[in-house]
């Protein structure tokens, strides 16, 4: 069933408005499948539908998806390091009716991935008190040149490093998003499996109570006919009360588990509740077990988002380390403007090969203690992350191996219990026949019934363990969810 067909299984909470009710009615009328289900006394909320609802509408799932937008924003910020920069400066001084100076210069800087900037601009200076070096033609001076980092920053620099880190950060938040959704799903599915267990236990305990009531009624009839004693009716009555108490006790757990499931049900930013007739899928459907059987060994260990997140952190640390190693080099920036234009006539620029400007800036710490310390710190950080990765891989590997062994053992137990149920049912039927002919007692019949019912309860408990172990395996191998 698709997600659009899940809506008929659910009731909006009291605080939801009439708009939701109209939308729900329309969705039921549109889907023929929904109409068929609505005509039945009970409806089934499949586990896959439950998972799809959580992935689509749960607030924590939406919150996790915001992490992807955070990664996009970080990438956009890193690309800003390559944005062209336009800078202008104007200053003027007038005193005693004299123009002391008027200084204007504007500059356009275009960064590149290498330690190279393309710089162009215009400058114009006027006044009677100018520095000789600032004297230019009346119409100003245009220039075009380069600024290049020769040693530090030529290949590895802040701009390239920031962009690379942003790319790894995007992978990191993607894996963190998957981790957050997986943790939400494993908690939600665990609640569903508990509800499923208590629901099927309720069915068995109802069967147990009905059998006890039948035996009680038969015993009373036999007593009235003079075939049974009063003590037999008392024993049958006590057994029926015990069965009723056990049924009520489980029903309390069933209600609690049902509300736990509803905690995860949302639609259109509103919490919703299930119809009272909604029930979980049967164990014969076993979607988790079938998923494990279909996709077992389908994914490698390193595809787990927790390990992928560690690998992204390792890549970021290594990128940062390369930048810190680069800072051990001296700084030497060369500035060269081979193109200087003046506009003497104010129409076209004039150019001469002899017109040029160049310069150099050099700096280097004598001991490099701060830089060397940062490199050492980065090496330690990388070692720590690698140790975390090794530990996480080993931990996941052991958990997956243990989960595989547990599933195999539980599978054999399920087969054994199914066979025992068949045999105990035969013994119960035979004892019931003997009881009807007066050749047995309530005590013996109860013992047969007790074995039959307890074995069915053990089977449900074992099926619950099988589902839970399958859930753990899918979580460890990053196969949980509808993806």
C-alpha positions as CSV (number, residue, x, y, z in Angstrom):
1,X,0.0,0.0,0.0
2,X,1.3,3.5,-0.9
3,X,1.6,6.3,1.7
4,X,-1.5,8.0,0.2
5,X,-3.5,4.9,1.3
6,X,-2.3,5.1,4.9
7,X,-4.4,8.0,5.8
8,X,-7.6,6.0,6.2
9,X,-5.9,4.1,9.0
10,X,-5.4,7.2,11.1
11,X,-7.5,9.7,13.0
12,X,-6.4,13.4,13.3
13,X,-6.0,14.6,16.9
14,X,-8.6,16.9,18.4
15,X,-6.6,20.0,17.8
16,X,-6.5,19.5,14.0
17,X,-8.8,21.8,12.0
18,X,-11.7,21.0,9.6
19,X,-9.4,21.4,6.7
20,X,-7.6,18.2,7.6
21,X,-11.0,16.4,7.9
22,X,-12.0,17.5,4.4
23,X,-8.6,16.4,3.0
24,X,-9.0,13.0,4.7
25,X,-12.5,12.5,3.3
26,X,-11.3,13.4,-0.2
27,X,-8.3,11.0,0.0
28,X,-10.7,8.1,1.0
29,X,-13.1,8.8,-1.8
30,X,-10.2,9.0,-4.4
31,X,-8.7,5.7,-3.5
32,X,-10.8,2.6,-4.3
33,X,-8.4,0.6,-2.1
34,X,-9.2,2.8,0.8
35,X,-12.9,2.2,0.4
36,X,-12.3,-1.5,0.4
37,X,-10.4,-1.3,3.6
38,X,-12.9,1.1,5.2
39,X,-15.6,-1.5,4.6
40,X,-13.7,-4.1,6.7
41,X,-14.0,-4.3,10.5
42,X,-10.3,-4.0,11.0
43,X,-7.5,-2.3,9.1
44,X,-3.8,-3.0,9.0
45,X,-1.0,-0.5,9.4
46,X,1.9,-2.1,7.5
47,X,5.4,-1.6,8.8
48,X,6.6,-0.2,5.5
49,X,3.7,2.3,5.5
50,X,4.6,3.3,9.1
51,X,8.3,3.9,8.0
52,X,7.2,5.9,5.0
53,X,5.0,8.1,7.2
54,X,7.9,8.8,9.6
55,X,10.4,9.6,6.8
56,X,7.9,12.0,5.1
57,X,6.2,13.8,8.0
58,X,7.9,13.3,11.3
59,X,9.5,16.6,12.6
60,X,12.8,15.0,13.5
61,X,13.1,13.6,9.9
62,X,12.4,17.1,8.6
63,X,15.0,18.5,11.0
64,X,17.5,16.0,9.8
65,X,16.9,17.1,6.2
66,X,17.9,20.6,7.2
67,X,21.4,19.4,7.6
68,X,21.7,19.1,3.8
69,X,20.8,22.8,3.4
70,X,23.5,23.6,6.0
71,X,26.0,21.8,3.8
72,X,24.9,23.7,0.7
73,X,25.2,27.0,2.7
74,X,28.8,26.0,3.8
75,X,29.8,25.3,0.1
76,X,28.3,28.7,-1.0
77,X,30.3,30.4,1.7
78,X,33.5,28.7,0.6
79,X,32.9,29.7,-3.0
80,X,32.7,33.3,-1.8
81,X,36.5,33.2,-1.4
82,X,36.7,33.4,-5.2
83,X,34.3,36.3,-5.6
84,X,35.8,39.4,-7.3
85,X,36.3,42.3,-4.9
86,X,35.7,45.9,-5.9
87,X,37.3,48.5,-3.5
88,X,37.3,52.3,-3.8
89,X,38.7,55.1,-1.7
90,X,38.1,58.8,-1.9
91,X,39.7,61.5,0.3
92,X,39.9,65.3,-0.2
93,X,41.2,68.3,1.8
94,X,40.3,71.9,1.2
95,X,41.8,74.7,3.4
96,X,42.2,78.4,3.0
97,X,40.5,78.3,-0.4
98,X,43.1,75.9,-1.6
99,X,42.7,72.3,-2.7
100,X,45.4,70.6,-0.6
101,X,44.7,67.2,-2.2
102,X,42.0,65.1,-3.8
103,X,42.8,61.4,-3.9
104,X,40.7,58.8,-5.6
105,X,41.6,55.2,-6.4
106,X,39.5,52.1,-7.1
107,X,40.7,48.5,-7.5
108,X,39.2,45.3,-8.8
109,X,40.7,42.1,-7.5
110,X,39.9,38.7,-9.1
111,X,41.1,35.7,-7.0
112,X,42.1,32.4,-8.6
113,X,42.5,28.9,-7.2
114,X,46.2,29.3,-7.3
115,X,48.0,31.9,-5.1
116,X,47.5,34.4,-7.9
117,X,45.2,37.5,-8.0
118,X,44.5,39.6,-11.1
119,X,44.4,43.2,-10.0
120,X,43.2,46.2,-12.1
121,X,42.2,49.7,-11.1
122,X,42.2,53.4,-11.7
123,X,43.7,56.3,-9.7
124,X,43.6,60.0,-9.9
125,X,45.3,62.6,-7.6
126,X,45.0,66.4,-7.7
127,X,46.1,69.2,-5.3
128,X,49.0,71.4,-4.5
129,X,50.3,69.2,-1.6
130,X,50.6,65.8,-3.1
131,X,53.5,63.3,-2.6
132,X,55.6,63.2,-5.7
133,X,54.9,59.5,-6.1
134,X,51.2,60.2,-6.3
135,X,51.5,62.7,-9.2
136,X,49.6,61.4,-12.3
137,X,48.3,62.9,-15.5
138,X,45.2,65.1,-15.1
139,X,42.9,62.4,-16.4
140,X,44.3,59.7,-14.1
141,X,46.1,56.4,-14.5
142,X,44.7,52.9,-15.3
143,X,46.6,49.8,-14.3
144,X,46.4,46.0,-14.8
145,X,48.7,43.5,-13.1
146,X,49.2,40.4,-11.0
147,X,49.9,39.6,-7.4
148,X,51.3,36.1,-6.8
149,X,52.4,34.2,-3.7
150,X,55.7,32.5,-4.8
151,X,56.3,30.2,-1.8
152,X,53.5,29.9,0.7
153,X,50.0,29.8,-0.8
154,X,50.9,29.2,-4.4
155,X,49.4,25.7,-4.6
156,X,47.8,25.2,-1.2
157,X,46.1,28.3,0.1
158,X,43.2,29.4,2.3
159,X,40.7,29.7,-0.5
160,X,41.3,26.3,-2.0
161,X,41.4,24.6,1.4
162,X,38.1,26.2,2.5
163,X,36.4,25.0,-0.7
164,X,37.7,21.4,-0.2
165,X,36.7,21.4,3.4
166,X,33.2,22.6,2.4
167,X,32.9,19.6,0.0
168,X,33.9,17.2,2.7
169,X,31.6,19.0,5.2
170,X,28.7,18.4,2.8
171,X,29.4,14.7,2.8
172,X,29.7,14.8,6.6
173,X,26.3,16.4,7.2
174,X,24.8,14.0,4.7
175,X,26.0,11.1,6.8
176,X,24.9,12.8,10.0
177,X,21.5,13.3,8.4
178,X,21.3,9.6,7.6
179,X,22.4,8.7,11.1
180,X,19.8,10.9,12.7
181,X,17.0,9.4,10.5
182,X,18.2,5.9,11.2
183,X,18.2,6.5,14.9
184,X,14.7,7.9,14.7
185,X,13.5,4.9,12.6
186,X,15.1,2.2,14.9
187,X,13.3,3.7,17.9
188,X,10.0,4.0,16.0
189,X,10.2,0.5,14.6
190,X,11.1,-0.9,18.0
191,X,7.9,0.7,19.3
192,X,5.9,-0.8,16.4
193,X,7.4,-4.3,17.1
194,X,6.4,-4.0,20.7
195,X,2.9,-3.1,19.7
196,X,2.9,-6.0,17.3
197,X,4.0,-8.4,20.0
198,X,1.4,-7.3,22.6
199,X,-1.3,-7.4,19.9
200,X,-0.6,-11.1,19.0
201,X,-0.2,-12.0,22.6
202,X,-3.6,-10.5,23.2
203,X,-5.0,-12.8,20.5
204,X,-3.5,-15.9,22.1
205,X,-4.7,-14.8,25.6
206,X,-8.2,-14.3,24.2
207,X,-8.0,-17.8,22.9
208,X,-6.9,-19.0,26.3
209,X,-9.7,-17.2,28.0
210,X,-12.3,-18.6,25.6
211,X,-11.0,-22.1,26.1
212,X,-11.1,-21.6,29.9
213,X,-14.7,-20.3,29.6
214,X,-15.8,-23.2,27.5
215,X,-14.3,-25.6,30.1
216,X,-15.9,-23.7,32.9
217,X,-19.3,-23.8,31.2
218,X,-18.9,-27.5,30.4
219,X,-17.9,-28.3,34.0
220,X,-20.9,-26.4,35.3
221,X,-23.2,-28.3,33.0
222,X,-21.6,-31.6,34.1
223,X,-22.0,-30.6,37.8
224,X,-25.7,-29.9,37.2
225,X,-26.0,-33.3,35.6
226,X,-24.4,-34.9,38.5
227,X,-21.2,-35.9,36.7
228,X,-18.8,-33.4,38.3
229,X,-18.3,-32.2,41.9
230,X,-18.6,-28.7,43.2
231,X,-14.8,-28.5,43.7
232,X,-14.4,-29.1,39.9
233,X,-16.6,-26.1,39.1
234,X,-14.5,-24.0,41.6
235,X,-11.3,-25.1,39.9
236,X,-12.6,-24.2,36.5
237,X,-13.9,-20.9,37.7
238,X,-10.5,-20.0,39.2
239,X,-8.7,-21.0,36.0
240,X,-11.1,-18.8,34.0
241,X,-10.4,-15.8,36.3
242,X,-6.7,-16.3,36.0
243,X,-7.0,-16.3,32.2
244,X,-9.1,-13.1,32.5
245,X,-6.5,-11.4,34.7
246,X,-3.7,-12.3,32.4
247,X,-5.7,-11.0,29.4
248,X,-6.4,-7.7,31.1
249,X,-2.8,-7.3,32.2
250,X,-1.6,-7.7,28.7
251,X,-4.3,-5.4,27.4
252,X,-2.8,-2.6,29.6
253,X,0.6,-3.1,27.9
254,X,-1.1,-3.2,24.5
255,X,-2.7,0.2,25.0
256,X,0.6,1.7,26.2
257,X,2.5,0.3,23.2
258,X,-0.2,1.6,20.9
259,X,0.2,5.1,22.2
260,X,4.0,4.8,21.8
261,X,3.4,4.0,18.1
262,X,1.1,7.0,17.7
263,X,3.9,9.3,19.1
264,X,5.7,8.8,15.7
265,X,2.6,9.4,13.5
266,X,2.4,12.8,11.8
267,X,0.8,14.3,8.8
268,X,0.9,17.9,7.4
269,X,2.8,19.2,10.5
270,X,0.2,17.7,12.9
271,X,0.2,14.6,15.1
272,X,-2.4,12.0,14.2
273,X,-3.8,8.9,15.9
274,X,-4.9,5.5,14.7
275,X,-8.4,4.3,14.3
276,X,-9.4,2.0,17.1
277,X,-9.8,-0.8,14.5
278,X,-6.2,-0.4,13.3
279,X,-3.9,-3.4,13.9
280,X,-0.2,-4.2,13.1
281,X,0.8,-6.6,10.4
282,X,1.0,-10.3,11.1
283,X,4.2,-12.2,11.7
284,X,3.6,-14.1,8.5
285,X,4.2,-10.9,6.6
286,X,7.6,-10.3,8.3
287,X,8.8,-7.4,6.2
288,X,12.0,-7.0,8.3
289,X,13.0,-10.6,8.1
290,X,12.3,-10.7,4.3
291,X,14.4,-7.5,3.9
292,X,17.3,-9.2,5.7
293,X,17.0,-12.3,3.6
294,X,16.9,-10.3,0.4
295,X,19.7,-7.8,1.1
296,X,22.0,-9.8,3.4
297,X,25.7,-8.9,2.7
298,X,24.5,-6.4,0.1
299,X,26.5,-3.5,1.6
300,X,30.0,-3.2,2.9
301,X,30.9,-2.2,6.4
302,X,32.3,1.2,5.3
303,X,28.9,2.2,3.9
304,X,27.6,2.6,7.5
305,X,27.0,6.4,7.9
306,X,28.8,6.5,11.2
307,X,32.0,5.3,9.6
308,X,31.4,7.5,6.5
309,X,31.1,10.4,8.9
310,X,34.5,9.5,10.5
311,X,36.1,9.2,7.1
312,X,34.8,12.7,6.2
313,X,36.2,14.1,9.4
314,X,39.5,12.4,8.6
315,X,39.6,13.9,5.1
316,X,38.9,17.4,6.6
317,X,41.7,16.9,9.2
318,X,44.1,15.9,6.4
319,X,43.1,18.9,4.3
320,X,43.7,21.2,7.2
321,X,47.1,19.5,7.9
322,X,48.3,20.3,4.3
323,X,47.5,24.0,4.9
324,X,49.3,24.0,8.2
325,X,52.4,22.3,6.6
326,X,52.2,25.0,3.8
327,X,52.5,27.7,6.5
328,X,56.0,26.4,7.4
329,X,57.2,28.0,4.1
330,X,58.2,31.7,4.0
331,X,55.9,34.3,2.5
332,X,56.9,36.0,-0.7
333,X,54.4,38.0,-2.6
334,X,55.3,39.6,-5.9
335,X,53.4,42.5,-7.3
336,X,53.8,43.3,-11.0
337,X,51.8,45.8,-13.0
338,X,53.1,45.6,-16.6
339,X,50.2,47.7,-18.0
340,X,50.0,51.3,-17.0
341,X,47.7,53.5,-19.0
342,X,47.1,57.2,-18.9
343,X,44.3,59.1,-20.6
344,X,45.9,62.4,-21.5
345,X,43.2,63.4,-24.0
346,X,40.4,61.7,-22.0
347,X,39.3,59.5,-24.9
348,X,41.6,56.5,-25.4
349,X,44.3,55.3,-23.1
350,X,47.9,55.6,-24.2
351,X,50.3,52.7,-23.4
352,X,54.1,52.5,-23.3
353,X,56.1,49.3,-22.6
354,X,58.4,51.3,-20.4
355,X,55.5,52.1,-18.0
356,X,55.4,49.5,-15.3
357,X,55.3,49.0,-11.5
358,X,56.5,46.1,-9.4
359,X,57.4,45.2,-5.8
360,X,57.9,42.3,-3.4
361,X,56.9,41.6,0.2
362,X,58.8,38.9,2.2
363,X,58.2,37.6,5.7
364,X,59.1,34.5,7.8
365,X,59.1,33.7,11.5
366,X,62.6,32.8,12.6
367,X,61.6,29.8,14.8
368,X,58.3,28.7,13.4
369,X,57.3,27.4,16.8
370,X,53.6,28.3,16.4
371,X,53.4,26.7,12.9
372,X,55.3,23.6,14.0
373,X,53.0,23.1,17.0
374,X,49.9,23.3,14.8
375,X,51.3,20.7,12.4
376,X,52.0,18.4,15.4
377,X,48.4,19.0,16.7
378,X,47.0,18.1,13.3
379,X,49.0,14.9,13.2
380,X,47.6,13.9,16.7
381,X,44.1,14.7,15.6
382,X,44.4,12.5,12.5
383,X,45.8,9.6,14.6
384,X,42.8,10.0,17.0
385,X,40.3,9.9,14.1
386,X,42.0,6.8,12.6
387,X,41.8,5.0,15.9
388,X,38.2,5.9,16.2
389,X,37.6,4.5,12.7
390,X,39.4,1.3,13.6
391,X,37.4,0.9,16.8
392,X,34.1,1.6,15.1
393,X,34.8,-0.8,12.3
394,X,35.7,-3.6,14.7
395,X,32.6,-2.8,16.9
396,X,30.3,-2.8,13.9
397,X,31.9,-6.0,12.5
398,X,31.3,-7.8,15.8
399,X,27.8,-6.6,16.1
400,X,26.9,-7.7,12.6
401,X,28.5,-11.1,13.1
402,X,26.7,-11.5,16.4
403,X,23.4,-10.4,14.8
404,X,23.8,-13.0,12.0
405,X,24.4,-15.8,14.4
406,X,21.5,-14.7,16.5
407,X,19.2,-14.7,13.5
408,X,20.2,-18.2,12.5
409,X,19.6,-19.5,16.0
410,X,16.3,-17.7,16.4
411,X,15.2,-19.0,13.0
412,X,15.7,-22.6,14.1
413,X,13.8,-21.9,17.4
414,X,10.9,-20.6,15.4
415,X,10.7,-23.8,13.4
416,X,11.0,-25.9,16.5
417,X,8.2,-23.9,18.3
418,X,5.9,-24.1,15.3
419,X,6.2,-27.9,15.4
420,X,5.6,-28.0,19.1
421,X,2.5,-26.0,18.8
422,X,1.1,-28.5,16.3
423,X,1.9,-31.4,18.6
424,X,0.5,-29.7,21.7
425,X,-2.7,-28.9,19.8
426,X,-3.1,-32.5,19.0
427,X,-2.6,-33.4,22.7
428,X,-5.1,-30.7,23.8
429,X,-7.7,-31.9,21.3
430,X,-7.3,-35.5,22.5
431,X,-7.5,-34.5,26.1
432,X,-10.6,-32.5,25.4
433,X,-12.2,-35.6,23.8
434,X,-11.4,-37.6,26.9
435,X,-12.8,-34.8,29.1
436,X,-16.1,-34.8,27.1
437,X,-16.4,-38.6,27.7
438,X,-15.6,-38.2,31.4
439,X,-12.3,-39.9,31.2
440,X,-10.2,-36.8,32.1
441,X,-10.3,-33.9,34.7
442,X,-10.2,-30.2,34.6
443,X,-6.7,-30.4,36.0
444,X,-5.3,-32.5,33.2
445,X,-7.1,-30.5,30.6
446,X,-5.7,-27.3,32.1
447,X,-2.2,-28.7,31.9
448,X,-2.6,-29.5,28.2
449,X,-4.1,-26.1,27.6
450,X,-1.3,-24.4,29.6
451,X,1.4,-26.1,27.5
452,X,-0.4,-25.2,24.3
453,X,-0.9,-21.6,25.2
454,X,2.6,-21.1,26.8
455,X,4.2,-22.5,23.6
456,X,2.2,-20.1,21.4
457,X,3.3,-17.2,23.7
458,X,6.9,-18.4,23.4
459,X,6.6,-18.4,19.7
460,X,5.4,-14.8,19.7
461,X,8.2,-13.8,22.0
462,X,10.7,-15.6,19.7
463,X,9.2,-13.9,16.6
464,X,9.6,-10.6,18.4
465,X,13.3,-11.4,19.1
466,X,13.7,-12.4,15.4
467,X,12.1,-9.1,14.2
468,X,14.2,-7.1,16.7
469,X,17.4,-8.8,15.7
470,X,16.6,-8.2,12.0
471,X,16.1,-4.6,12.9
472,X,19.5,-4.4,14.5
473,X,21.1,-6.0,11.5
474,X,19.5,-3.6,9.1
475,X,20.6,-0.7,11.4
476,X,24.2,-1.9,11.5
477,X,24.3,-2.3,7.7
478,X,22.6,1.0,6.9
479,X,19.6,-0.8,5.3
480,X,16.9,0.5,7.7
481,X,14.1,2.6,6.2
482,X,12.4,2.6,2.8
483,X,15.5,3.6,0.8
